Amino acid sequence: MTRLTTLAAVLLASTALGASAETLKWARAGDALTLDPHAQNEGPTSALAHQIMEPLVMRDMTGAIVPALATEWNPSEENPNVWVFQLREGVSFHDGSAFDSEDVVFSLNRAMTEDSDYKELLASVKEVRAAGPLTVEIETNGPNPIMPNNLTNMFMMDKTWAEANNAVKVQDYEGGEDTFAAKNANGTGPYKLVSREPDVRTVMEINDAYWGKDEFPMEVTRIEYTPIQNAATRVAALLSGEVDFIQDVPVQDLERVAATDGLDVRTAPQNRVIFFGMNMGDADLKNDNVEGKNPLSDVRVRRAMSMAINRDAIKKVVMRDQSAPAGMISPPFVNGWDETMDASSKTDVDGAKALMAEAGYGDGFSIQLDCPNDRYINDEAICQAAVGMLAQVGVTVNLDAKPKAQHFPLINNLETDFYMLGWGVPTYDSEYIFNFLAHTKGEKYGSWNGTRYSNPDLDAKIQALASETDLEKRNADIASIWEVVQEEQLYIPIHHQVLNWGMKSGVDTVVAPDDTAKFKYFKLN
């Protein structure tokens, strides 16, 4: 059966069931990669998890931090290295078991293990302990002023359920492991998992025992989630009424959807930047035609490649003006973002050619660019545009675009020399970017740093941010780290994304800057 036939069958079956007015049929380009809450720190993966599971604190649809499974959190009066979290009373997991501090200790310790994609967020943690059934203490190596910010996507698991289902260990997603927790979930969230067919369909129904049922609208009682990779098919499903809400209206279809009676397009800047990463650390590259050396190890080559990219053309032609050219790999939402740095990427083909010649690559070289085709807005089209731009300065690019499920492990496993990545910042702070993307790749840090860049002095500065309570000094340290990242041209920034959510006019919601639809907030008019 073809993918299109499978999709049609799913949608037909959904329609045939006679879905009630409270059912919301949701689609986006790509599926969650896994249900294991700590295996993949990836937008659509955490967006699905937020329906079923919950963190201690979370961001609402405006981006503000609000209580979730914790009702209060404060630094300890006795020890400045300790944050104390008071847990919500009377919360149950979907199987009826009670949520308590032991589940938090288990979940956070699990999230700190090697296969967790969230370990950087907890890198400063020394110990997590239960100080009572509804009290948790998180002790860090030195005071951590932004610890709550690091927990907004840190989902809580039922310790007993995990032990009973051989799910204590985090799924090794990059290693191709499949586990019980990858396809099953027992959360405390507003919706229970009914069925899960990866890349086909996921169904959730309202959790009648949800602690927040009287605090939130909870008007969506059933969610039918269908990933639809093909843009034309996705729009057709919205136009025909087969789905109610899509998170990624293609830029070429914005006017068409907005002009359709009964449909709305809602737009907002996203807390996400798109960029290219380069393997600058290996002595020789696998996917180039230069023998015995690595052209990307020369900062002049990296800078020339950035200067070859015409971000304004990508904005106008590829993105139909639905992007903001970027000069740094931080969205404007983030503490540490700098307007001057963000305006620093200038197109200069002649200057780029001169730098290439100065570096000894006047005749150019060839290299493979790895790109996802179902994760970011027009991701493959952006890569195709970059191929032509880089050719102008002598860099012949062979494009290999594939689904994100195959693309991301290339970065994590250091199997790509030149790649696209997008980065959202749930903490709204630069430390998050540095921990994942600039720090040397190791046990606790740098899991998404595919550049092989390693600078021990910079690593020490990055780690010190976690315990710097003088915020003025901390911000100065952040600025100095950004100067190194910019000077070394660790990445080639492309642009900041703009979100375009398409939905039936009766769906009432704001567009969340993190692109995470939390359906307990939605209203249906």
C-alpha positions as CSV (number, residue, x, y, z in Angstrom):
1,M,0.0,0.0,0.0
2,T,1.4,3.4,-0.9
3,R,1.8,6.2,1.6
4,L,-0.9,8.2,-0.1
5,T,-3.3,5.3,-0.1
6,T,-2.6,4.6,3.6
7,L,-3.3,8.3,4.4
8,A,-6.5,8.3,2.5
9,A,-7.6,5.1,4.3
10,V,-6.8,6.7,7.7
11,L,-8.7,9.9,6.9
12,L,-11.6,7.9,5.5
13,A,-11.8,5.7,8.5
14,S,-11.7,8.8,10.8
15,T,-14.5,10.4,8.8
16,A,-16.5,7.2,8.8
17,L,-16.4,7.1,12.6
18,G,-18.5,10.2,12.6
19,A,-16.2,12.2,14.8
20,S,-17.9,14.4,17.3
21,A,-17.6,18.2,17.5
22,E,-15.1,17.9,20.3
23,T,-12.7,15.8,18.1
24,L,-9.8,17.8,16.7
25,K,-8.0,16.3,13.6
26,W,-4.4,17.5,13.7
27,A,-1.8,17.2,11.0
28,R,1.8,18.4,10.4
29,A,4.6,17.4,8.1
30,G,6.4,14.9,10.4
31,D,5.6,12.6,13.3
32,A,7.0,12.4,16.7
33,L,10.2,10.3,16.6
34,T,9.4,8.4,19.7
35,L,7.1,8.4,22.8
36,D,10.1,7.9,25.2
37,P,10.0,11.3,26.9
38,H,13.8,11.6,27.3
39,A,15.1,10.0,24.0
40,Q,14.8,12.8,21.5
41,N,14.8,16.6,22.3
42,E,12.9,17.5,19.1
43,G,10.0,19.8,18.5
44,P,7.2,17.5,17.1
45,T,8.3,14.8,19.6
46,S,7.9,17.0,22.6
47,A,4.7,18.5,21.1
48,L,3.0,15.1,21.1
49,A,4.5,14.3,24.6
50,H,2.9,17.5,26.0
51,Q,-0.6,16.1,25.3
52,I,0.1,12.9,27.3
53,M,2.8,13.7,29.8
54,E,3.8,16.7,31.9
55,P,6.8,18.5,33.3
56,L,7.1,20.1,36.7
57,V,6.8,23.6,35.1
58,M,5.8,24.4,31.5
59,R,5.3,27.2,29.1
60,D,1.7,28.2,28.2
61,M,0.6,29.2,24.7
62,T,2.2,32.7,25.1
63,G,5.6,31.3,26.2
64,A,5.2,32.2,29.9
65,I,6.4,29.8,32.6
66,V,3.4,28.4,34.6
67,P,2.9,25.6,37.1
68,A,2.3,22.1,35.9
69,L,3.1,19.2,38.2
70,A,4.8,21.5,40.6
71,T,2.8,24.4,42.2
72,E,5.7,26.2,43.8
73,W,9.5,26.4,43.3
74,N,12.0,28.5,45.1
75,P,15.7,28.4,46.0
76,S,16.3,26.8,49.4
77,E,16.7,29.3,52.3
78,E,19.4,27.0,53.8
79,N,21.4,26.1,50.7
80,P,21.7,28.4,47.7
81,N,22.7,25.4,45.6
82,V,19.2,23.8,46.1
83,W,15.9,24.4,44.3
84,V,12.8,23.1,46.2
85,F,9.8,22.1,44.2
86,Q,6.4,21.5,45.9
87,L,4.4,19.0,43.9
88,R,0.7,19.2,43.1
89,E,-1.5,17.1,45.3
90,G,-4.0,14.4,44.1
91,V,-2.4,13.8,40.7
92,S,-2.7,10.4,39.1
93,F,-1.1,8.7,36.1
94,H,-3.4,7.4,33.4
95,D,-3.4,3.9,34.9
96,G,-4.6,5.3,38.2
97,S,-1.4,5.2,40.2
98,A,-0.5,8.2,42.3
99,F,2.2,10.7,41.2
100,D,4.7,11.6,43.9
101,S,8.3,12.7,44.5
102,E,9.7,9.3,43.8
103,D,8.5,9.6,40.2
104,V,10.3,13.0,39.9
105,V,13.5,11.6,41.3
106,F,13.3,8.6,38.9
107,S,12.5,10.8,35.9
108,L,15.2,13.4,36.4
109,N,17.8,10.8,37.1
110,R,16.7,8.9,33.9
111,A,16.9,12.2,31.9
112,M,20.6,12.6,33.1
113,T,21.7,9.2,31.6
114,E,23.9,8.8,28.5
115,D,21.1,8.1,26.0
116,S,19.0,10.9,27.1
117,D,18.7,13.9,24.7
118,Y,17.9,16.2,27.6
119,K,21.0,15.6,29.8
120,E,22.5,19.0,28.9
121,L,19.6,20.7,30.6
122,L,20.6,18.9,33.8
123,A,24.4,19.0,33.5
124,S,24.8,21.2,36.6
125,V,22.7,18.8,38.8
126,K,24.5,17.1,41.6
127,E,21.6,15.3,43.2
128,V,17.8,15.0,43.0
129,R,16.2,13.8,46.2
130,A,12.7,13.4,47.7
131,A,12.3,15.5,50.8
132,G,8.8,14.2,51.4
133,P,6.0,12.7,49.3
134,L,5.3,16.0,47.6
135,T,8.6,17.8,47.9
136,V,11.6,17.5,45.6
137,E,15.0,19.1,46.1
138,I,17.4,19.6,43.1
139,E,20.9,20.3,44.2
140,T,23.3,21.8,41.7
141,N,27.0,22.3,41.5
142,G,26.8,25.9,42.6
143,P,23.6,28.1,42.5
144,N,21.7,27.7,39.3
145,P,19.6,30.8,38.6
146,I,17.6,29.4,35.7
147,M,17.0,25.8,36.8
148,P,13.2,26.1,36.4
149,N,13.7,27.3,32.8
150,N,15.5,24.0,32.1
151,L,12.5,21.9,33.1
152,T,9.7,23.0,30.8
153,N,10.0,20.0,28.5
154,M,11.3,17.5,31.2
155,F,8.5,15.0,31.3
156,M,7.7,12.9,34.3
157,M,7.3,9.1,34.1
158,D,5.7,6.7,36.5
159,K,8.6,4.8,38.2
160,T,6.6,1.7,38.8
161,W,5.3,1.6,35.2
162,A,8.8,2.0,33.9
163,E,10.1,-0.8,36.0
164,A,7.3,-3.1,35.1
165,N,7.7,-2.5,31.4
166,N,11.5,-2.6,31.1
167,A,11.5,1.1,30.4
168,V,14.0,2.3,33.1
169,K,16.7,2.8,30.5
170,V,16.2,5.6,27.9
171,Q,15.7,4.3,24.4
172,D,18.9,4.5,22.3
173,Y,17.2,6.2,19.4
174,E,20.4,7.0,17.4
175,G,21.4,3.3,17.8
176,G,18.1,2.1,16.3
177,E,16.7,0.7,19.5
178,D,13.0,0.1,19.8
179,T,11.5,-0.2,23.3
180,F,8.1,-0.4,25.1
181,A,8.4,3.3,26.1
182,A,8.9,4.3,22.4
183,K,5.4,3.2,21.5
184,N,3.5,3.4,24.8
185,A,3.0,6.1,27.5
186,N,1.5,6.4,30.9
187,G,1.5,10.1,31.8
188,T,-0.4,12.5,34.0
189,G,-1.4,14.7,31.1
190,P,-4.8,16.0,29.8
191,Y,-5.0,13.2,27.1
192,K,-4.5,9.5,27.3
193,L,-2.9,7.5,24.5
194,V,-5.5,5.3,22.7
195,S,-3.5,4.0,19.8
196,R,-0.1,4.7,18.1
197,E,0.9,3.9,14.6
198,P,4.2,5.7,14.0
199,D,4.1,7.8,10.8
200,V,0.5,6.9,10.2
201,R,-1.8,7.9,13.1
202,T,-1.9,8.6,16.8
203,V,-5.2,8.9,18.7
204,M,-5.7,10.4,22.2
205,E,-8.7,10.9,24.3
206,I,-9.4,13.2,27.2
207,N,-8.2,12.2,30.7
208,D,-11.4,12.5,32.8
209,A,-9.3,12.3,35.9
210,Y,-7.0,15.2,34.9
211,W,-6.1,17.5,37.7
212,G,-6.6,20.5,35.5
213,K,-10.0,19.7,34.1
214,D,-11.6,22.7,35.8
215,E,-8.6,25.1,35.2
216,F,-8.4,24.8,31.4
217,P,-11.0,24.9,28.6
218,M,-10.5,21.1,27.8
219,E,-13.0,21.5,24.9
220,V,-11.0,19.2,22.7
221,T,-11.9,15.7,24.0
222,R,-10.3,13.6,21.3
223,I,-7.2,14.2,19.2
224,E,-6.5,12.4,15.9
225,Y,-3.0,13.1,14.8
226,T,-1.9,12.3,11.2
227,P,1.5,13.2,9.9
228,I,1.3,14.3,6.2
229,Q,4.7,14.9,4.7
230,N,3.6,16.0,1.3
231,A,2.7,19.7,1.4
232,A,0.0,19.6,-1.3
233,T,-1.7,16.6,0.4
234,R,-1.6,18.3,3.8
235,V,-3.2,21.5,2.4
236,A,-5.8,19.5,0.5
237,A,-6.7,17.7,3.7
238,L,-7.3,21.0,5.4
239,L,-9.3,22.5,2.5
240,S,-11.5,19.5,2.2
241,G,-12.2,19.3,6.0
242,E,-10.5,16.0,6.5
243,V,-8.3,17.7,9.1
244,D,-9.1,20.7,11.3
245,F,-5.7,22.0,12.1
246,I,-2.2,22.0,10.4
247,Q,0.9,23.5,12.0
248,D,2.8,24.1,8.8
249,V,0.8,25.7,6.0
250,P,3.3,25.8,3.1
251,V,4.3,29.4,2.3
252,Q,3.0,29.0,-1.3
253,D,-0.5,28.2,-0.1
254,L,-0.9,30.9,2.6
255,E,-3.1,33.1,0.5
256,R,-5.2,30.2,-0.8
257,V,-5.9,28.9,2.7
258,A,-6.6,32.4,4.2
259,A,-9.0,33.1,1.4
260,T,-11.1,30.0,1.9
261,D,-14.3,30.4,3.8
262,G,-14.3,28.7,7.2
263,L,-10.4,28.6,7.4
264,D,-7.9,30.9,9.1
265,V,-4.2,31.3,8.9
266,R,-2.6,32.6,12.1
267,T,1.0,33.8,12.0
268,A,3.7,34.5,14.6
269,P,7.5,34.6,14.8
270,Q,9.0,31.3,16.0
271,N,11.6,30.8,18.7
272,R,13.7,28.9,16.2
273,V,16.7,29.5,13.9
274,I,17.7,27.5,10.8
275,F,21.4,27.0,10.0
276,F,24.1,24.8,8.5
277,G,26.7,22.9,10.5
278,M,30.2,22.0,9.3
279,N,32.6,19.3,10.4
280,M,35.6,21.4,11.1
281,G,37.3,19.0,13.5
282,D,38.2,15.8,11.6
283,A,41.6,15.7,9.8
284,D,39.9,14.5,6.6
285,L,36.3,14.5,5.4
286,K,34.5,11.4,4.1
287,N,32.2,13.3,1.8
288,D,34.4,15.6,-0.1
289,N,36.9,15.4,-3.0
290,V,39.9,16.8,-1.1
291,E,42.3,14.0,-0.1
292,G,44.2,14.1,3.2
293,K,42.9,17.3,4.6
294,N,39.7,19.1,5.7
295,P,38.8,22.3,3.9
296,L,36.2,23.1,6.6
297,S,38.9,23.2,9.2
298,D,39.9,26.6,7.8
299,V,37.8,29.5,9.2
300,R,38.3,31.4,5.9
301,V,36.5,28.6,4.0
302,R,33.7,28.5,6.6
303,R,33.3,32.3,6.4
304,A,33.4,32.2,2.5
305,M,30.6,29.6,2.5
306,S,28.5,31.9,4.8
307,M,29.2,34.9,2.6
308,A,28.0,32.9,-0.5
309,I,24.5,32.4,1.0
310,N,22.0,35.0,-0.1
311,R,19.6,35.1,2.8
312,D,17.5,37.8,1.3
313,A,16.9,35.7,-1.8
314,I,16.0,32.7,0.3
315,K,13.5,34.9,2.2
316,K,11.9,36.3,-0.9
317,V,11.9,33.4,-3.3
318,V,12.0,30.2,-1.1
319,M,10.1,31.5,1.9
320,R,7.8,34.0,0.3
321,D,8.9,36.6,2.9
322,Q,8.0,34.3,5.7
323,S,11.4,34.4,7.4
324,A,13.9,36.8,9.0
325,P,17.5,36.5,7.8
326,A,19.9,35.5,10.6
327,G,23.5,36.2,11.5
328,M,23.7,34.2,14.7
329,I,22.2,30.9,15.8
330,S,20.0,32.5,18.4
331,P,16.4,33.6,18.0
332,P,15.5,37.1,19.1
333,F,13.5,35.7,22.0
334,V,16.6,34.5,23.7
335,N,18.7,36.2,26.5
336,G,22.0,36.9,24.8
337,W,20.7,37.6,21.4
338,D,22.4,40.6,19.9
339,E,20.9,42.7,17.1
340,T,24.3,43.7,15.6
341,M,25.5,40.1,15.5
342,D,22.2,39.0,14.0
343,A,22.6,41.5,11.2
344,S,26.2,40.4,10.5
345,S,25.7,37.9,7.7
346,K,26.3,39.7,4.5
347,T,26.3,38.2,0.9
348,D,29.6,38.9,-0.8
349,V,30.4,36.5,-3.6
350,D,33.6,38.3,-4.7
351,G,34.8,38.5,-1.1
352,A,34.0,34.8,-0.6
353,K,36.0,33.8,-3.7
354,A,39.0,35.8,-2.5
355,L,38.8,34.0,0.9
356,M,38.6,30.6,-0.8
357,A,41.7,31.5,-2.9
358,E,43.5,32.7,0.2
359,A,42.8,29.5,1.9
360,G,44.2,27.5,-1.0
361,Y,40.8,26.5,-2.5
362,G,40.6,28.8,-5.5
363,D,39.6,25.9,-7.6
364,G,36.9,24.9,-5.1
365,F,36.0,21.5,-3.8
366,S,32.9,19.2,-3.6
367,I,31.0,18.1,-0.5
368,Q,27.8,16.4,0.5
369,L,25.0,18.4,2.2
370,D,22.7,16.4,4.4
371,C,19.2,17.9,4.7
372,P,15.9,16.9,6.2
373,N,12.8,17.0,4.0
374,D,10.0,16.8,6.6
375,R,11.1,18.9,9.6
376,Y,11.5,22.6,8.9
377,I,9.6,25.0,6.7
378,N,10.8,24.4,3.1
379,D,13.9,22.6,4.5
380,E,14.8,20.8,1.2
381,A,14.1,23.9,-0.9
382,I,16.4,26.0,1.3
383,C,19.1,23.4,0.8
384,Q,18.5,23.3,-3.0
385,A,18.9,27.1,-3.1
386,A,22.1,26.9,-1.1
387,V,23.6,24.4,-3.6
388,G,23.4,27.0,-6.4
389,M,24.7,29.8,-4.1
390,L,27.7,27.8,-3.0
391,A,28.5,26.8,-6.6
392,Q,29.2,30.5,-7.3
393,V,32.2,30.4,-5.0
394,G,33.5,27.0,-6.2
395,V,31.9,24.7,-3.7
396,T,30.1,21.9,-5.5
397,V,27.4,20.5,-3.3
398,N,25.8,17.1,-3.6
399,L,22.5,17.3,-1.8
400,D,21.1,14.3,0.1
401,A,17.7,15.0,1.6
402,K,15.9,12.5,3.7
403,P,13.2,12.3,6.4
404,K,14.2,13.6,9.8
405,A,14.1,10.1,11.4
406,Q,17.1,9.2,9.2
407,H,18.7,12.7,9.1
408,F,19.1,13.5,12.8
409,P,21.1,10.4,13.7
410,L,23.7,11.4,11.2
411,I,24.4,14.5,13.3
412,N,24.3,12.7,16.6
413,N,26.5,9.9,15.4
414,L,29.0,12.2,13.7
415,E,28.2,10.7,10.3
416,T,27.8,14.0,8.4
417,D,30.3,16.7,7.3
418,F,27.8,19.4,6.3
419,Y,24.2,19.5,7.5
420,M,21.1,21.5,8.1
421,L,19.7,21.9,11.6
422,G,17.1,24.0,13.3
423,W,17.2,25.1,16.9
424,G,14.5,26.3,19.2
425,V,15.4,27.5,22.7
426,P,12.8,26.4,25.4
427,T,14.8,28.0,28.2
428,Y,14.9,31.4,26.4
429,D,18.5,31.6,27.4
430,S,21.8,31.3,25.4
431,E,23.2,28.7,27.9
432,Y,20.9,26.1,26.3
433,I,22.4,26.8,22.8
434,F,26.0,26.7,24.1
435,N,25.5,23.4,26.0
436,F,24.1,21.6,23.0
437,L,25.9,23.2,20.1
438,A,29.1,24.9,21.1
439,H,30.5,22.8,24.0
440,T,32.8,19.8,23.2
441,K,30.7,16.7,22.5
442,G,30.9,14.5,25.5
443,E,29.0,12.6,28.2
444,K,27.0,15.6,29.5
445,Y,27.3,18.2,26.8
446,G,27.4,18.8,23.1
447,S,25.0,16.0,22.0
448,W,24.0,18.1,18.9
449,N,27.4,19.5,18.2
450,G,28.2,17.8,14.9
451,T,30.9,20.3,14.1
452,R,33.6,18.4,16.1
453,Y,34.6,21.9,17.4
454,S,36.4,21.6,20.8
455,N,37.7,24.5,22.9
456,P,38.4,23.6,26.6
457,D,38.6,27.3,27.6
458,L,35.2,27.9,26.0
459,D,33.8,24.8,27.6
460,A,34.8,26.1,31.0
461,K,33.1,29.4,30.3
462,I,29.9,27.6,29.2
463,Q,29.8,25.4,32.3
464,A,30.3,28.4,34.6
465,L,27.1,30.0,33.3
466,A,25.0,27.4,35.2
467,S,26.2,28.7,38.6
468,E,26.7,32.5,37.9
469,T,24.1,34.3,40.0
470,D,25.3,37.8,39.2
471,L,23.1,38.3,36.1
472,E,25.0,41.3,34.8
473,K,28.2,39.3,34.9
474,R,26.5,36.3,33.5
475,N,25.2,38.3,30.5
476,A,28.7,39.6,29.9
477,D,30.0,36.1,29.9
478,I,27.3,35.1,27.5
479,A,28.3,37.9,25.1
480,S,31.9,36.9,25.3
481,I,31.0,33.3,24.4
482,W,29.0,34.5,21.4
483,E,32.0,36.5,20.2
484,V,34.0,33.3,20.0
485,V,31.1,31.4,18.3
486,Q,30.8,34.2,15.7
487,E,34.6,34.6,15.2
488,E,35.1,30.9,14.6
489,Q,32.0,30.7,12.3
490,L,30.9,27.5,14.0
491,Y,27.7,27.5,12.0
492,I,26.2,29.2,8.9
493,P,23.0,30.9,10.1
494,I,20.2,31.1,7.5
495,H,17.0,32.5,9.1
496,H,14.5,32.7,11.9
497,Q,11.3,30.8,11.1
498,V,7.9,32.3,11.0
499,L,5.0,30.1,12.1
500,N,1.8,29.8,10.0
501,W,-0.9,27.7,11.6
502,G,-3.9,26.8,9.4
503,M,-7.2,25.8,11.1
504,K,-10.9,25.9,10.9
505,S,-12.3,29.2,11.9
506,G,-14.0,27.7,14.9
507,V,-10.7,26.7,16.5
508,D,-9.7,29.3,19.0
509,T,-6.0,29.5,20.0
510,V,-3.0,31.7,19.8
511,V,0.2,30.6,18.0
512,A,2.7,29.4,20.5
513,P,6.3,30.7,19.8
514,D,7.7,27.2,20.4
515,D,5.3,25.7,17.8
516,T,3.8,23.5,20.5
517,A,0.1,23.2,20.3
518,K,-1.2,22.4,23.9
519,F,-4.7,21.3,23.2
520,K,-6.0,21.7,26.7
521,Y,-5.9,25.5,26.1
522,F,-7.8,25.3,22.8
523,K,-11.5,26.3,22.5
524,L,-13.9,25.2,19.8
525,N,-16.5,27.7,18.8
